[in-house]
């Protein structure tokens, strides 16, 4: 009887060790190797380099605050745009804190972009994404900011609308989500074309 139990325990321990090696070692190395071979840019974080230095990622928003830049969505990640503290505010639609925060953001957005009362403000301009790190804004949000950015950079609105359209990304797989603009790439493009 004791021999049978020890045999079963030994089999279980060996199976556990083999599975740990496969699942925690072999499989991740194979997936990493395939990703490095087939999708090296994406597998390494979609990093943006300028003059050999990493200045950002296509996947993570940055806190652009100067008037000559398009602003990303608000962020609730840590102190804002902190990838270590990714996450939303988790306030529900009935939260007084959320309502007041959005109301303040609407007033600030109207003031910054010289938008008259009665003009609809895109939701993504005043609400944070679930991760707090989304680098995309809606076309409507970008279009409303174009007036401010054009004035600050001394460019025509027509030129900026062309740049926004050039950075417009369609729906994922043609059906998921809404068309959007990557703010990081748009702002970097504007800096290159000063």
Buried (B, 14 or more C-beta within 10 A) or exposed (E): EEEEEEEEEEEEEEEEEEEEEEEEEEEEEEEEEEEEEEEEEEBEEBEBEEEEEEEBBBBBBBEBEEBBBBBBBBBBBEEBBBBEBBBBBEBEEEEEEBEEBBEEBBEEBBEBBEBEEEEEBBEBBBBBBEBBBBBBBBBBBBBBBBBBBBEEBEBEEEBBBEBBEEBBBEEEEEEEEEEBBBBBBBBBEBEEEE
